[in-house]
Amino acid sequence: MTDFYPDSSPGGGASPGNVPGNVPEFSVSEISQAVKRTLEGTFERVRVRGEISGFKRAASGHLYMALKDESAVLDAVCWRGTASKLSIKPEDGMEVIASGRITSYPGRSKYQIVIDSIELAGEGALLKLLEDRRRKLTAEGLFDEDRKQALPFLPQVIGVVTSPTGAVIRDILHRLADRFPRRVLVWPVLVQGEGAAEQVAAAIRGFNNFPAEGGPLPRPDLLIVARGGGSLEDLWTFNEEIVVRAAADSAIPLISAVGHETDTTLIDFASDRRAPTPTAAAEIAVPVRRDLLIHTGELERRLLAAASRLVEERRVQVEGLGRGLVDPKRLLEEMSQRLDDRAERLKGAWVALMKGWQASVERLYAGLPHPRQLLAVKSEQLSAPAARLDYLRPRLLGERRNEVDGLSRVLESVSYKKVLQRGYAVVRGPEGAITAPEAVTAGLALELEFATGRAAATGGSDQAVPEPAKKPAARKNRKKPSSDGSQGSLL
């Protein structure tokens, strides 16, 4: 506690009658620091019980709230480093016991408690919080019966979410081995304390995220979330919303086995099946292999007995029907006799049919004329047209021959060979007839066609040949060129 001493300076204060007295003067900061030292010195560590109001989490991670009762309110703060270690998550309306130290915040002239631990104020407060949370989740539909899934009759793989060191996992494995051995995948988690709820929820979602096929581990067909017995505070992990929502969202059927038969947690309402104990969860998960074998044997016995009775009934029925049937041997004998009779009748009918066809052919043959008679008639019919054809043939042939001769003379008159007979020649190159002198180049292979034959030649200079001067008319007695076939170059 801080003591205050009067200031003896003349101007240190004033008396009630405006007469300077011995009352000291302080700054605001001095008063605030004095109050702070007084509070912290008097209330070094306290435990305060009250209801949380105005709870909020700042972006820095610090928690701010107020603790109140019927007549007072106390501000409270929990620093980020301590907030992550609290055993419970504060909520509005939660009655708690907060432990810490009393101090003041000069910036706002208020005092507050700095919380370093917090716990629920008795089991009644826990039950109230549990009931409020149950109503909230029920209203959201997380506990509806239509969300429940049927459990597989005989799962191949069972996933277990529990502590790896407790007796729970040993009880489950032992019970499964006794009833029907199955493959078990254990996801180790904390089942109590800080971070336990997050681990349990992550394990449930982790099993659900296993690929259906092709993964490193097989996806479980059934999940068991288990924990041994304990107080309400010990089992509180399985009342947290994050755990309940993970169980409700699980696509894999889930059995909750938390605590003993009288213990109830919120995960029991969200799971597809509640087991009173972890051992009972193993019994629910798989049937008894021995009982199945016995039941299978009984079904086999009943099946064989039913088949035997059915065969006997059918045998009696066939025998009864057989007594009303004709003797097969006699029936075959009658059918054989009937077949012989039909064969004889068919043979006679065939002979009669052939005789009838022969008579018909003979009648038709008798009515037909002889081929020589037909030939004589046709010859007489053709003689008249043949005579007319002999008469007309010479006249027609003469007319057609005259037409052909006329066309031949016309064709010869327009033929270029007539021109060649007058002393001209056709010059052809590799690409056909040449009609211009500039098309003839040095060394070009040429072919010359005359009226009496053809000759080869080669192009000379690539200069154009001047047009030769007109020569005087040839004398009539000019000798004809030799026709020995020799021909020189034109150029």
C-alpha angles and dihedrals in degrees: 000000000000120000122214120217124199119253111241095199116118094243096041098109149329133255123231088265092056087264114137110256139175099275108129126227123231135186121238091250091051091052092046093050091046091052090047092052091046094051095044093045094048098040103036093160127357141173113222126192120204148115120281114242133174095013117183138161115222124220087252090062096250118133122228125190145132130244113214141174132179096298112017146039128214121193115227137192132188117195120230096252091055096039092066091056099050114124092223135032110243118236135177112272094023114134108220145164109233121196122202145091132299117238139151134245106219093192090071102020094242136122125226145171119251104216121216098168137014135190137174115269101245135313092289090064091048092051091049091050090046092051093047091050092047091053092048094051092043090055089053090056097243092132098046116134093228088066092061117107127212115251118241113255094227114008117203095207127026122197117208123197109197145101111301093215104049131091091252097079091045091052092049095048092046092050093047090050091052096048108032121334112234135170110268127199114197121204105197115220142158110261097193138031136023114355095007095115093051091049094049092048091047091051093053092048091043093057089048091053093058110116113253091231137012098024126134089250128032118254110250119246091207136023128211120195106194142175135161125248127288145135124304090263091050092053095043093105089073091053093058116113094233091059095043093049092048090052092048092049095048113123088196114077109258134206118199116211107172122154126331131319094280095047117097126186132176093253087066089065094047097045123090092237133011121217119198092221137009089252090054089051089060090049091052092046098060136019124237108274093210092052090050091052091049091047091047091051090050091050090050091051091049091047093052091046091050091048091049092050091048092051091048092049091050091048092053090046092051091048091051092050090045092059090062094053127094117253104273092218093056091044091053092048092053091047090050092052091048090050091053090050092050090049093054092047091049091051093052092046091052093052091049091049093051092050091051092051091049092053091049091051091050092051092050092047091052091055095051120096119239115263092238090059091051091050092051092051093049092047090055090049092052097045095077096051090045091055092051091048091053089052096050100039099081094048094049093047092050093052093049092047092054091051092051092048092052093050090048092055091050091049092051092049093059096041116116088225089076087059091051089055089061090063102273127128136206115231115207129185131190090283099044138271118003116219102168130056094225089065090067112087131179112283094011112150110238137187121207121202118201131178091263100039148309134288136188123237140171128229115248128197117001089228116108114257112238117240107264120240118258113266125217117264113280119253117252093240093055109136118247116248117265113268096207090116098247114136129176131208118294094212 
